[in-house]
């Protein structure tokens, strides 16, 4: 994303105001709001474009091996945009590794996929570690009157569990097929 000179001036004034808060003139407020709307629209457009490109990548992947050059180009572009290759991409590239470009891209995707898995595992282990219970001494301090325990809302008792709806049978959802009516014999057609 690139900003124009005017947008940079607005951004600089907004950042200066964030560092040293003071009432902003009404014109500056409108400029900041317009810049915010422009940035939001650019983010929405980037999200739409990314979704379109990933759908296009899936279509090319499904059409392999006939769409090999297009698929490799789209995958390369998606990787440059921060796309983490999925299992479908790795399987497709393994099937096409006889092609030198596909083999190079497979090696790159395997490294990226491994990094992605390691990062997800690290996030999960960090979340698990942060959810571990506090030591007993700390737990006692939080339970003091006026401590954090007094500020935290009490959990509500669970309400009644709704009864599960039975899963309908296919015969209840889909009407029975009608049998085709055979055409009348040739004698009746001639008489009619």
Backbone as a chain_set.jsonl record, in Angstrom:
{"seq": "XXXXXXXXXXXXXXXXXXXXXXXXXXXXXXXXXXXXXXXXXXXXXXXXXXXXXXXXXXXXXXXXXXXXXXXXXXXXXXXXXXXXXXXXXXXXXXXXXXXXXXXXXXXXXXXXXXXXXXXXXXXXXXXXXXXXXXXXXXXXXXXXXXXXXXXXXXXXXXXXXXXXXXXXXXXXXXXXXXXXXXXXXXXXXXXX", "coords": {"N": [[0.847, -1.165, 0.0], [0.576, 2.163, -0.843], [1.026, 5.544, 0.102], [-0.201, 8.785, -0.698], [1.322, 12.083, -0.956], [-0.282, 13.928, 0.414], [-1.8, 12.194, 2.005], [0.212, 11.157, 3.592], [0.922, 13.439, 5.045], [-1.42, 13.774, 6.549], [-1.377, 11.408, 7.998], [1.007, 11.767, 9.437], [0.285, 13.979, 11.044], [-1.749, 12.778, 12.55], [-0.324, 10.793, 13.919], [1.434, 12.396, 15.392], [-0.418, 13.66, 17.006], [-1.287, 11.46, 18.436], [0.956, 10.918, 19.966], [1.274, 13.304, 21.415], [-1.331, 14.221, 22.814], [-3.906, 16.43, 21.891], [-6.596, 18.712, 21.324], [-7.98, 18.3, 18.112], [-8.238, 20.229, 15.105], [-11.319, 20.626, 13.303], [-11.122, 20.12, 10.545], [-8.814, 18.523, 10.374], [-9.726, 16.26, 11.687], [-11.681, 15.322, 9.899], [-10.017, 14.772, 7.731], [-8.45, 12.679, 8.771], [-10.441, 10.765, 9.2], [-11.262, 10.32, 6.547], [-8.879, 9.227, 5.513], [-8.73, 6.926, 7.073], [-11.005, 5.555, 6.151], [-10.197, 5.134, 3.507], [-7.974, 3.446, 3.878], [-9.247, 1.266, 5.101], [-10.918, 0.448, 2.991], [-8.97, -0.296, 1.118], [-7.861, -2.477, 2.45], [-10.085, -4.195, 2.533], [-10.408, -4.613, -0.226], [-7.984, -5.872, -0.821], [-8.352, -8.218, 0.61], [-10.531, -9.322, -0.776], [-9.313, -9.697, -3.283], [-7.297, -11.527, -2.618], [-8.879, -13.74, -1.843], [-10.095, -14.294, -4.305], [-7.822, -14.969, -5.851], [-6.919, -17.261, -4.483], [-9.104, -18.957, -4.88], [-8.932, -19.187, -7.638], [-6.456, -20.464, -7.81], [-7.132, -22.92, -6.641], [-8.937, -23.867, -8.592], [-7.217, -24.183, -10.813], [-5.517, -26.102, -9.736], [-7.243, -28.277, -9.501], [-7.592, -28.831, -12.164], [-5.278, -29.972, -13.013], [-3.207, -32.334, -14.773], [-3.262, -30.658, -16.941], [-3.292, -27.903, -16.62], [-0.806, -27.061, -15.818], [1.335, -25.002, -16.31], [-0.058, -22.571, -15.708], [-0.955, -23.103, -13.111], [1.464, -23.355, -11.675], [2.469, -20.743, -11.937], [0.428, -19.262, -10.628], [0.59, -20.37, -8.051], [3.184, -19.671, -7.337], [2.921, -16.857, -7.269], [1.029, -16.662, -5.185], [2.527, -17.651, -3.06], [4.451, -15.654, -2.84], [2.81, -13.701, -1.871], [2.436, -14.459, 0.735], [1.087, -16.823, 1.175], [0.429, -19.932, 2.711], [1.351, -23.053, 1.707], [-0.929, -25.713, 1.256], [-1.974, -29.091, 2.099], [-3.127, -30.102, -0.227], [-1.808, -28.678, -2.213], [0.834, -29.56, -1.851], [0.504, -32.285, -2.419], [-0.285, -32.166, -5.11], [1.993, -31.028, -6.273], [3.86, -33.014, -5.698], [2.943, -35.047, -7.338], [3.576, -33.943, -9.75], [6.311, -33.732, -9.88], [8.087, -34.544, -11.82], [8.39, -32.532, -13.586], [10.748, -29.981, -13.884], [10.352, -27.332, -12.879], [8.138, -27.673, -11.215], [9.243, -29.422, -9.377], [11.183, -27.789, -8.134], [9.502, -25.895, -6.992], [8.068, -27.553, -5.286], [10.039, -28.269, -3.406], [10.454, -25.768, -2.215], [7.872, -25.255, -1.208], [7.605, -27.318, 0.644], [9.43, -26.565, 2.609], [8.241, -24.139, 3.442], [5.76, -25.08, 4.351], [6.569, -26.693, 6.465], [7.686, -24.767, 8.18], [5.376, -23.323, 8.746], [3.83, -25.228, 10.114], [5.471, -25.65, 12.345], [5.362, -23.088, 13.492], [2.624, -22.909, 14.14], [2.477, -24.977, 16.034], [4.167, -23.914, 17.99], [2.67, -21.668, 18.774], [0.432, -22.935, 19.852], [1.604, -24.345, 21.968], [2.524, -22.198, 23.494], [0.103, -20.997, 24.161], [-0.998, -23.014, 25.684], [0.842, -23.116, 27.758], [0.479, -20.586, 28.9], [-2.049, -20.865, 29.861], [-1.768, -22.465, 31.995], [-2.223, -23.305, 35.461], [-1.821, -20.805, 38.029], [0.919, -20.448, 40.345], [0.526, -21.571, 43.765], [1.043, -19.545, 45.688], [0.666, -17.183, 44.287], [-1.968, -17.449, 43.535], [-3.244, -17.184, 45.976], [-2.773, -14.474, 46.541], [-4.26, -13.183, 44.583], [-6.783, -13.676, 45.468], [-7.313, -11.964, 47.523], [-9.285, -9.495, 49.273], [-10.562, -7.014, 47.165], [-8.754, -7.575, 45.204], [-7.794, -8.946, 41.958], [-9.553, -11.073, 41.697], [-11.942, -10.169, 42.754], [-12.761, -8.411, 40.83], [-13.243, -9.931, 38.58], [-15.843, -11.323, 36.627], [-18.362, -13.484, 37.854], [-18.795, -16.867, 36.835], [-21.642, -17.794, 34.915], [-24.294, -20.043, 35.809], [-24.717, -23.005, 33.896], [-27.286, -23.193, 31.46], [-30.319, -25.045, 30.668], [-29.684, -27.94, 28.718], [-30.243, -28.008, 25.307], [-32.488, -30.236, 23.718], [-31.435, -32.664, 21.396], [-32.164, -32.511, 17.975], [-33.701, -34.987, 16.033], [-31.997, -36.6, 13.364], [-33.148, -36.275, 10.122], [-34.403, -38.844, 7.949], [-33.265, -39.779, 4.663], [-35.487, -40.346, 3.057], [-37.429, -38.786, 4.197], [-36.65, -36.251, 3.617], [-36.173, -36.014, 0.862], [-38.383, -36.288, -1.826], [-39.953, -39.275, -3.176], [-38.745, -40.648, -6.274], [-40.343, -40.125, -9.374], [-41.609, -42.499, -11.556], [-40.842, -42.806, -14.996], [-43.37, -42.218, -17.399], [-44.337, -44.56, -19.746], [-44.253, -44.134, -23.313], [-47.292, -43.989, -25.283], [-48.523, -46.856, -27.128], [-47.808, -47.259, -30.674], [-50.227, -47.541, -32.137], [-52.194, -46.194, -30.678], [-51.25, -43.594, -30.786], [-51.557, -42.974, -33.461], [-54.316, -43.069, -33.692], [-55.111, -40.975, -32.094]], "CA": [[0.0, 0.0, 0.0], [1.363, 3.394, -0.936], [0.29, 6.744, 0.474], [0.155, 10.002, -1.419], [1.961, 13.078, -0.094], [-1.317, 14.468, 1.305], [-2.147, 11.16, 2.987], [1.328, 11.078, 4.539], [0.807, 14.591, 5.958], [-2.517, 13.473, 7.474], [-0.885, 10.346, 8.872], [2.011, 12.366, 10.325], [-0.434, 14.787, 12.049], [-2.464, 11.858, 13.439], [0.667, 10.167, 14.798], [1.902, 13.428, 16.325], [-1.483, 13.864, 17.984], [-1.312, 10.277, 19.307], [2.065, 11.064, 20.91], [1.025, 14.475, 22.254], [-2.769, 14.475, 22.615], [-4.44, 17.787, 21.958], [-7.793, 18.781, 20.469], [-7.688, 18.466, 16.689], [-9.193, 21.042, 14.354], [-12.337, 19.811, 12.625], [-10.604, 19.715, 9.233], [-7.901, 17.396, 10.58], [-10.539, 15.091, 12.044], [-12.268, 14.827, 8.65], [-8.933, 14.187, 6.933], [-8.09, 11.39, 9.374], [-11.543, 9.832, 8.921], [-11.178, 9.944, 5.116], [-7.727, 8.338, 5.369], [-9.123, 5.65, 7.676], [-11.919, 4.892, 5.216], [-9.406, 4.69, 2.357], [-7.173, 2.291, 4.295], [-10.184, 0.152, 5.283], [-11.335, -0.021, 1.662], [-7.828, -0.994, 0.521], [-7.746, -3.773, 3.13], [-11.19, -5.036, 2.037], [-10.109, -4.981, -1.614], [-6.902, -6.861, -0.779], [-8.949, -9.473, 1.074], [-11.308, -9.869, -1.905], [-8.366, -10.142, -4.302], [-6.656, -12.753, -2.112], [-9.86, -14.826, -1.933], [-10.233, -14.622, -5.726], [-6.611, -15.658, -6.296], [-6.886, -18.595, -3.898], [-10.106, -19.75, -5.601], [-8.349, -19.455, -8.952], [-5.425, -21.468, -7.583], [-7.812, -24.211, -6.438], [-9.463, -24.319, -9.899], [-6.077, -24.658, -11.612], [-5.018, -27.334, -9.121], [-8.182, -29.341, -9.852], [-7.487, -29.112, -13.594], [-3.955, -30.526, -13.327], [-1.943, -31.745, -15.195], [-3.419, -29.801, -18.117], [-3.119, -26.485, -16.293], [0.459, -26.978, -15.083], [2.025, -23.69, -16.3], [-0.865, -21.583, -14.991], [-0.968, -23.448, -11.687], [2.765, -23.011, -11.083], [2.544, -19.277, -11.855], [-0.469, -18.789, -9.57], [1.118, -20.79, -6.76], [4.358, -18.819, -7.081], [2.401, -15.551, -6.856], [0.402, -16.789, -3.872], [3.602, -17.802, -2.077], [5.037, -14.326, -2.652], [1.845, -12.931, -1.087], [2.34, -14.958, 2.101], [0.245, -18.025, 1.232], [1.031, -21.162, 3.22], [0.858, -24.153, 0.879], [-1.675, -26.73, 1.987], [-1.731, -30.493, 1.753], [-3.507, -30.291, -1.627], [-0.728, -28.139, -3.048], [1.984, -30.463, -1.756], [0.182, -33.522, -3.145], [-0.266, -31.867, -6.544], [3.385, -30.837, -6.694], [4.539, -34.318, -5.674], [2.527, -35.779, -8.537], [4.145, -33.284, -10.928], [7.725, -33.446, -9.657], [8.871, -34.841, -13.021], [8.64, -31.231, -14.199], [11.763, -29.313, -13.043], [9.799, -26.16, -12.172], [7.285, -28.193, -10.15], [10.128, -30.0, -8.357], [11.754, -26.668, -7.369], [8.427, -25.312, -6.197], [7.77, -28.523, -4.236], [11.051, -28.112, -2.346], [10.175, -24.505, -1.523], [6.616, -25.392, -0.473], [7.823, -28.19, 1.79], [10.081, -25.747, 3.64], [7.251, -23.197, 3.961], [4.75, -25.825, 5.108], [7.188, -27.114, 7.725], [7.759, -23.568, 9.024], [4.015, -22.996, 9.172], [3.426, -26.197, 11.137], [6.251, -25.359, 13.558], [4.841, -21.853, 14.084], [1.345, -23.231, 14.775], [2.756, -25.754, 17.237], [4.717, -22.999, 18.992], [1.558, -20.86, 19.3], [-0.398, -23.799, 20.694], [2.315, -24.634, 23.215], [2.535, -20.966, 24.28], [-1.243, -20.817, 24.709], [-1.163, -24.016, 26.725], [1.678, -22.714, 28.893], [-0.108, -19.417, 29.559], [-3.29, -21.28, 30.505], [-1.441, -23.306, 33.142], [-2.638, -22.642, 36.705], [-0.809, -19.991, 38.702], [1.419, -21.071, 41.568], [-0.38, -21.401, 44.905], [1.264, -18.269, 46.36], [0.058, -16.14, 43.465], [-3.415, -17.633, 43.591], [-3.722, -16.627, 47.238], [-2.747, -13.015, 46.464], [-5.358, -12.725, 43.741], [-8.045, -13.88, 46.159], [-7.465, -10.972, 48.576], [-10.365, -8.542, 49.013], [-10.16, -5.91, 46.303], [-7.817, -8.054, 44.191], [-8.368, -9.222, 40.635], [-10.655, -12.024, 41.799], [-13.169, -9.417, 43.014], [-13.141, -7.724, 39.598], [-13.627, -10.868, 37.53], [-17.248, -11.714, 36.743], [-18.612, -14.87, 38.245], [-19.377, -17.608, 35.71], [-23.072, -18.059, 35.06], [-24.569, -21.475, 35.765], [-25.175, -23.383, 32.556], [-28.723, -23.357, 31.298], [-30.685, -26.404, 30.258], [-29.107, -28.379, 27.456], [-31.344, -28.251, 24.375], [-32.584, -31.611, 23.206], [-30.962, -32.779, 20.014], [-33.186, -32.845, 16.996], [-33.315, -36.208, 15.318], [-31.561, -36.399, 11.99], [-34.17, -36.86, 9.252], [-33.991, -39.864, 6.983], [-33.332, -39.245, 3.294], [-36.843, -40.464, 2.507], [-38.229, -37.702, 4.745], [-36.189, -34.987, 3.054], [-36.296, -36.038, -0.589], [-39.564, -37.061, -2.247], [-39.577, -40.413, -4.027], [-38.678, -40.342, -7.713], [-41.472, -40.593, -10.189], [-41.198, -43.356, -12.66], [-41.278, -42.211, -16.271], [-44.547, -42.826, -18.034], [-43.938, -45.03, -21.083], [-45.075, -43.539, -24.387], [-48.379, -44.889, -25.715], [-48.175, -47.663, -28.307], [-47.982, -46.523, -31.947], [-51.602, -47.559, -32.618], [-52.963, -45.157, -29.98], [-50.8, -42.285, -31.268], [-52.147, -42.762, -34.781], [-55.745, -42.87, -33.508], [-55.322, -39.726, -31.363]], "C": [[0.897, 1.233, 0.0], [0.461, 4.576, -0.591], [0.746, 7.905, -0.386], [0.803, 10.974, -0.436], [0.94, 13.662, 0.885], [-1.683, 13.467, 2.391], [-1.035, 11.009, 4.028], [1.292, 12.24, 5.528], [-0.276, 14.337, 7.0], [-2.065, 12.423, 8.483], [0.125, 10.896, 9.888], [1.323, 13.193, 11.419], [-1.159, 13.874, 13.041], [-1.501, 11.179, 14.41], [1.202, 11.161, 15.821], [0.86, 13.673, 17.402], [-1.584, 12.66, 18.931], [-0.197, 10.361, 20.347], [1.852, 12.203, 21.898], [-0.434, 14.881, 22.073], [-3.14, 15.94, 22.842], [-5.683, 17.797, 21.081], [-7.389, 19.054, 19.018], [-8.686, 19.423, 16.057], [-10.136, 20.134, 13.567], [-11.858, 19.32, 11.26], [-9.665, 18.522, 9.346], [-8.664, 16.12, 10.903], [-11.143, 14.483, 10.788], [-11.207, 14.173, 7.763], [-8.547, 12.809, 7.46], [-9.186, 10.362, 9.093], [-11.53, 9.373, 7.463], [-10.024, 8.975, 4.879], [-8.049, 6.952, 5.934], [-10.044, 4.876, 6.748], [-11.16, 4.363, 4.0], [-8.581, 3.448, 2.701], [-8.078, 1.071, 4.475], [-10.629, -0.424, 3.942], [-10.201, -0.772, 0.974], [-7.65, -2.376, 1.146], [-8.846, -4.712, 2.65], [-10.914, -5.505, 0.617], [-8.999, -6.02, -1.668], [-7.429, -8.22, -0.333], [-9.754, -10.123, -0.041], [-10.38, -10.42, -2.983], [-7.692, -11.441, -3.877], [-7.612, -13.944, -2.219], [-10.035, -15.26, -3.387], [-9.026, -15.422, -6.218], [-6.524, -17.08, -5.737], [-7.936, -19.51, -4.526], [-9.588, -20.139, -6.981], [-7.271, -20.535, -8.849], [-6.049, -22.847, -7.402], [-8.37, -24.743, -7.756], [-8.341, -24.866, -10.777], [-5.546, -25.978, -11.062], [-5.92, -28.513, -9.485], [-8.067, -29.739, -11.32], [-6.124, -29.671, -13.991], [-4.088, -31.891, -13.956], [-2.075, -30.794, -16.374], [-3.147, -28.339, -17.854], [-1.796, -26.22, -15.588], [1.11, -25.601, -15.13], [1.25, -22.625, -15.517], [-0.871, -21.836, -13.497], [0.346, -23.049, -11.023], [2.918, -21.505, -10.94], [1.668, -18.744, -10.718], [0.054, -19.163, -8.187], [2.328, -19.943, -6.376], [3.913, -17.44, -6.6], [1.767, -15.587, -5.476], [1.459, -16.917, -2.775], [4.273, -16.459, -1.8], [4.127, -13.435, -1.807], [1.646, -13.45, 0.324], [1.469, -16.191, 2.268], [1.035, -19.2, 1.78], [0.492, -22.321, 2.392], [0.189, -25.214, 1.735], [-1.323, -28.129, 1.511], [-2.081, -30.761, 0.287], [-2.409, -29.803, -2.566], [0.471, -29.081, -3.032], [1.727, -31.755, -2.529], [0.236, -33.294, -4.652], [1.169, -31.721, -7.041], [4.165, -32.148, -6.654], [4.194, -35.125, -6.913], [3.181, -35.217, -9.793], [5.652, -33.095, -10.839], [8.625, -33.867, -10.813], [9.205, -33.566, -13.785], [9.629, -30.484, -13.311], [11.217, -28.113, -12.265], [8.919, -26.617, -11.012], [8.141, -28.772, -9.03], [10.761, -28.898, -7.502], [10.705, -26.057, -6.449], [8.021, -26.249, -5.054], [8.767, -28.38, -3.08], [10.786, -26.849, -1.537], [8.92, -24.622, -0.663], [6.776, -26.291, 0.747], [8.48, -27.421, 2.935], [9.064, -24.798, 4.267], [6.196, -23.909, 4.805], [5.308, -26.27, 6.455], [7.294, -25.931, 8.688], [6.391, -23.217, 9.592], [3.546, -23.934, 10.275], [4.166, -25.929, 12.444], [5.717, -24.097, 14.265], [3.51, -22.113, 14.786], [1.555, -24.022, 16.059], [3.307, -24.867, 18.354], [3.611, -22.145, 19.601], [0.685, -21.687, 20.234], [0.305, -24.071, 22.016], [2.398, -23.387, 24.093], [1.17, -20.731, 24.922], [-1.491, -21.805, 25.838], [-0.366, -23.625, 27.966], [1.072, -21.526, 29.626], [-1.413, -19.77, 30.261], [-3.036, -22.163, 31.719], [-1.825, -22.576, 34.426], [-1.478, -21.887, 37.354], [-0.296, -20.737, 39.926], [0.51, -20.731, 42.741], [-0.199, -20.043, 45.568], [0.609, -17.136, 45.585], [-1.459, -16.236, 43.522], [-3.973, -17.046, 44.875], [-3.772, -15.103, 47.166], [-3.904, -12.486, 45.634], [-6.7, -12.84, 44.45], [-8.247, -12.888, 47.297], [-8.618, -10.034, 48.251], [-9.835, -7.357, 48.211], [-9.172, -6.321, 45.237], [-8.525, -8.325, 42.868], [-9.545, -10.179, 40.711], [-11.973, -11.298, 42.042], [-13.673, -8.741, 41.746], [-13.674, -8.671, 38.542], [-15.08, -11.274, 37.719], [-17.356, -13.192, 37.114], [-19.206, -15.611, 37.047], [-20.839, -17.895, 35.979], [-23.284, -19.564, 35.052], [-25.095, -21.845, 34.38], [-26.675, -23.589, 32.533], [-29.045, -24.79, 30.882], [-30.097, -26.715, 28.884], [-30.249, -28.653, 26.488], [-31.308, -29.696, 23.874], [-32.134, -31.632, 21.757], [-32.116, -33.161, 19.109], [-32.769, -34.112, 16.285], [-32.932, -35.868, 13.884], [-32.592, -37.042, 11.072], [-33.569, -37.897, 8.313], [-34.047, -39.253, 5.59], [-34.736, -39.312, 2.702], [-37.758, -39.368, 3.039], [-37.863, -36.357, 4.123], [-36.451, -34.921, 1.557], [-37.519, -36.853, -0.985], [-39.132, -38.23, -3.136], [-39.588, -40.003, -5.494], [-39.91, -40.888, -8.412], [-40.927, -41.454, -11.309], [-41.67, -42.735, -13.959], [-42.467, -42.992, -16.846], [-44.129, -43.278, -19.429], [-44.817, -44.384, -22.152], [-46.16, -44.527, -24.819], [-47.943, -45.698, -26.938], [-48.467, -46.891, -29.593], [-49.434, -46.492, -32.44], [-52.417, -46.43, -31.982], [-52.537, -43.766, -30.444], [-51.423, -41.969, -32.606], [-53.627, -42.463, -34.656], [-56.044, -41.516, -32.901], [-55.211, -38.557, -32.203]], "O": [[1.86, 1.315, 0.763], [-0.717, 4.6, -0.949], [1.915, 8.004, -0.758], [0.83, 10.722, 0.769], [1.256, 13.871, 2.056], [-1.856, 13.835, 3.552], [-1.308, 10.762, 5.203], [1.592, 12.062, 6.708], [-0.095, 14.636, 8.181], [-2.34, 12.539, 9.678], [0.093, 10.526, 11.062], [1.716, 13.128, 12.584], [-1.183, 14.159, 14.238], [-1.82, 11.009, 15.587], [1.401, 10.811, 16.985], [1.198, 13.869, 18.57], [-1.93, 12.824, 20.101], [-0.379, 9.927, 21.484], [2.203, 12.091, 23.072], [-0.744, 15.772, 21.281], [-2.75, 16.575, 23.823], [-5.806, 16.967, 20.181], [-6.565, 19.926, 18.741], [-9.858, 19.429, 16.431], [-9.781, 19.01, 13.215], [-12.173, 18.195, 10.87], [-9.709, 17.614, 8.517], [-8.298, 15.034, 10.453], [-11.123, 13.263, 10.62], [-11.462, 13.153, 7.124], [-8.34, 11.878, 6.681], [-8.885, 9.21, 8.78], [-11.755, 8.198, 7.17], [-10.17, 8.009, 4.131], [-7.685, 5.933, 5.346], [-9.88, 3.667, 6.578], [-11.448, 3.268, 3.516], [-8.501, 2.511, 1.906], [-7.725, -0.03, 4.054], [-10.708, -1.642, 3.779], [-10.444, -1.781, 0.313], [-7.324, -3.337, 0.449], [-8.589, -5.887, 2.387], [-11.158, -6.666, 0.288], [-9.06, -6.95, -2.472], [-6.999, -9.254, -0.843], [-9.675, -11.336, -0.237], [-10.633, -11.491, -3.533], [-7.534, -12.354, -4.688], [-7.209, -15.03, -2.636], [-10.116, -16.455, -3.673], [-9.181, -16.426, -6.912], [-6.103, -17.999, -6.439], [-7.694, -20.706, -4.689], [-9.778, -21.268, -7.435], [-7.186, -21.416, -9.704], [-5.552, -23.832, -7.948], [-8.289, -25.944, -8.016], [-8.506, -25.905, -11.417], [-5.17, -26.868, -11.825], [-5.435, -29.613, -9.747], [-8.408, -30.865, -11.683], [-5.844, -29.828, -15.18], [-5.071, -32.572, -13.663], [-1.087, -30.177, -16.771], [-2.802, -27.602, -18.778], [-1.68, -25.252, -14.836], [1.42, -25.058, -14.07], [1.841, -21.865, -14.75], [-0.802, -20.898, -12.703], [0.346, -22.473, -9.936], [3.442, -21.031, -9.932], [2.096, -17.889, -9.943], [-0.029, -18.363, -7.255], [2.472, -19.546, -5.22], [4.462, -16.912, -5.633], [1.94, -14.661, -4.684], [1.304, -16.357, -1.69], [4.624, -16.161, -0.658], [4.597, -12.532, -1.115], [0.785, -12.949, 1.047], [1.145, -16.567, 3.394], [2.17, -19.442, 1.369], [-0.717, -22.549, 2.378], [0.682, -25.567, 2.807], [-0.481, -28.314, 0.631], [-1.412, -31.556, -0.373], [-2.118, -30.434, -3.582], [1.056, -29.367, -4.077], [2.617, -32.262, -3.211], [0.746, -34.137, -5.389], [1.518, -32.232, -8.105], [5.041, -32.37, -7.49], [5.051, -35.808, -7.474], [3.328, -35.926, -10.789], [6.223, -32.365, -11.648], [9.821, -33.574, -10.789], [10.179, -33.52, -14.537], [9.395, -30.355, -12.109], [11.588, -27.906, -11.11], [8.95, -26.013, -9.939], [7.8, -28.628, -7.856], [10.869, -29.046, -6.285], [10.976, -25.744, -5.29], [7.669, -25.783, -3.971], [8.373, -28.372, -1.914], [10.883, -26.862, -0.31], [8.896, -24.149, 0.473], [6.146, -26.051, 1.778], [8.122, -27.608, 4.098], [9.021, -24.661, 5.489], [5.787, -23.403, 5.85], [4.607, -26.23, 7.467], [7.024, -26.076, 9.88], [6.261, -22.861, 10.763], [2.939, -23.499, 11.254], [3.571, -25.974, 13.52], [5.636, -24.057, 15.493], [3.277, -21.611, 15.886], [0.887, -23.769, 17.061], [2.959, -25.044, 19.521], [3.604, -21.916, 20.81], [0.25, -21.204, 21.279], [-0.325, -24.032, 23.073], [2.347, -23.5, 25.318], [1.082, -20.317, 26.078], [-2.125, -21.466, 26.837], [-0.84, -23.784, 29.09], [1.143, -21.462, 30.854], [-1.841, -19.05, 31.164], [-3.978, -22.567, 32.401], [-1.759, -21.348, 34.474], [-0.317, -22.28, 37.242], [-1.008, -21.572, 40.484], [-0.194, -19.721, 42.716], [-1.187, -19.433, 45.977], [0.051, -16.219, 46.188], [-2.151, -15.218, 43.554], [-5.06, -16.468, 44.87], [-4.714, -14.495, 47.675], [-4.469, -11.441, 45.957], [-7.658, -12.168, 44.069], [-9.267, -12.959, 47.983], [-8.906, -9.796, 47.078], [-8.799, -6.779, 48.537], [-8.778, -5.484, 44.425], [-9.693, -7.982, 42.685], [-10.448, -10.11, 39.878], [-13.019, -11.759, 41.586], [-14.875, -8.519, 41.597], [-14.471, -8.268, 37.694], [-15.508, -11.542, 38.841], [-16.531, -14.017, 36.722], [-20.028, -15.053, 36.321], [-21.234, -18.197, 37.105], [-22.555, -20.291, 34.377], [-25.836, -21.076, 33.768], [-27.257, -24.104, 33.488], [-28.156, -25.632, 30.76], [-30.029, -25.851, 28.009], [-31.139, -29.444, 26.8], [-30.247, -30.277, 23.644], [-32.426, -30.714, 20.99], [-32.933, -34.021, 19.438], [-31.592, -34.286, 15.968], [-33.489, -34.952, 13.279], [-32.889, -38.227, 11.217], [-32.398, -37.831, 7.94], [-34.8, -38.307, 5.36], [-35.13, -38.436, 1.932], [-38.763, -39.048, 2.404], [-38.677, -35.434, 4.108], [-36.898, -33.896, 1.043], [-37.681, -37.986, -0.532], [-38.077, -38.181, -3.769], [-40.346, -39.123, -5.901], [-40.432, -41.953, -8.083], [-39.901, -41.147, -11.916], [-42.774, -42.194, -14.025], [-42.544, -44.219, -16.781], [-43.623, -42.475, -20.214], [-45.995, -44.119, -21.914], [-45.978, -45.742, -24.734], [-47.081, -45.256, -27.698], [-49.284, -45.971, -29.593], [-49.84, -45.529, -33.091], [-53.226, -45.787, -32.65], [-53.362, -42.853, -30.494], [-51.783, -40.821, -32.868], [-54.156, -41.675, -35.44], [-57.108, -40.95, -33.152], [-55.365, -37.434, -31.722]]}, "num_chains": 1, "name": "protein.A"}
